[in-house]
Every structure is written in structure tokens, then in C-alpha cells.
């Protein structure tokens, strides 16, 4: 068996586990605090609430907590002022 095949098997087995979500829960809790501060400091919330057009690119480099926090924070902002891609 080659190294690549071995790594693929390990990866597949990891994702098939019923408790795989537990592996990411701690990271989510830690990232949530920092992400919330960064979102506030970025000014995107104020811009969207003021009616300015805000476009946010989620480059899929995490577990989605930043996008989740943005959507929660902007739930009362006009939906046509912001877009997460």
C-alpha cells in the first residue's frame, strides 16, 4: 500500500466516525471569541446596517464560524446590503 493510499484511508475513516464533530467543537469555541472581535473591528456591521453594500468572501479556510457570526449579527440589516460568498 502506498503512502497516499494510506493517508486517504485514514482520512476517510476519520470522517466516517460518528463523533467527528467533537474534534471541531473546541476549535469553534476558541475561534468564536476572536472572530467576534474581528467582525466588530472590521466595520462591516456598521456599513451593512447603514445601507452600504458589503460583500464578504468566505474562502472556506475554517469551520464557518465567521460566516455564522456575520449572519447572526446582520439578521436585522437589510438583506440587499450584504452578501457572503
Secondary structure by P-SEA (a helix, b strand, c coil): ccaaaaaaaaaaaaaaccccccccaaaaaaaaaaaaaaaaaaaaaaaaaaccbbbbbccccccaaaaaaaaaaaccccccccccc
